[in-house]
Amino acid sequence: MKKTLLLTTLAVALLVAVPACAQGGCEDSPENPTLILAGLAGGAYFISSLRTRLRARRTKSNDPWK
């Protein structure tokens, strides 16, 4: 599962980068690549923190000593 998620994430990142390179790179791009990368990193952080919270909640609810 983790390898599939990692490969999917890398494929999406490459698919996003290909059109930017087709425009001639970052120097004459109409969008701001820094903001795109910041949004991508923010989304990855959100998903990671959400998974951590859900795992903690699941572990706490399965605790037999509770």
C-alpha positions as CSV (number, residue, x, y, z in Angstrom):
1,M,0.0,0.0,0.0
2,K,2.8,2.4,0.9
3,K,4.7,1.8,-2.3
4,T,1.6,2.3,-4.4
5,L,0.9,5.6,-2.7
6,L,4.5,6.7,-3.1
7,L,4.5,5.8,-6.8
8,T,1.2,7.5,-7.3
9,T,2.4,10.7,-5.6
10,L,5.6,10.7,-7.7
11,A,3.7,10.2,-10.9
12,V,1.3,13.1,-10.1
13,A,4.2,15.3,-9.2
14,L,5.9,14.5,-12.5
15,L,2.7,15.1,-14.5
16,V,2.4,18.5,-12.9
17,A,6.0,19.4,-13.7
18,V,5.9,18.3,-17.4
19,P,3.6,21.2,-18.5
20,A,5.7,23.7,-16.6
21,C,8.8,22.5,-18.5
22,A,6.9,22.6,-21.8
23,Q,6.3,26.4,-21.2
24,G,10.0,27.0,-21.3
25,G,10.8,26.4,-17.6
26,C,10.0,28.5,-14.6
27,E,11.4,31.8,-15.8
28,D,8.6,32.7,-18.2
29,S,5.8,30.7,-16.6
30,P,2.4,32.4,-16.1
31,E,1.9,30.7,-12.7
32,N,4.1,31.0,-9.7
33,P,5.8,27.6,-9.3
34,T,6.8,28.4,-5.7
35,L,3.2,28.7,-4.8
36,I,2.3,25.5,-6.6
37,L,5.1,23.7,-4.7
38,A,4.0,25.2,-1.4
39,G,0.5,24.1,-2.0
40,L,1.7,20.6,-2.8
41,A,3.8,20.5,0.3
42,G,0.9,21.8,2.4
43,G,-1.4,19.1,1.1
44,A,1.2,16.4,1.8
45,Y,1.6,17.8,5.4
46,F,-2.2,17.8,5.9
47,I,-2.6,14.2,4.7
48,S,0.3,13.1,6.9
49,S,-1.0,14.8,10.0
50,L,-4.5,13.4,9.3
51,R,-3.2,9.9,9.0
52,T,-1.2,10.3,12.2
53,R,-4.3,11.5,14.1
54,L,-6.4,8.7,12.8
55,R,-3.8,6.1,13.7
56,A,-3.6,7.5,17.2
57,R,-7.3,7.5,17.7
58,R,-7.6,3.9,16.3
59,T,-4.8,2.7,18.6
60,K,-6.4,4.4,21.6
61,S,-9.8,2.9,20.9
62,N,-8.2,-0.6,20.6
63,D,-6.4,-0.3,23.9
64,P,-7.6,-3.2,26.2
65,W,-6.3,-1.4,29.3
66,K,-8.5,1.6,28.9
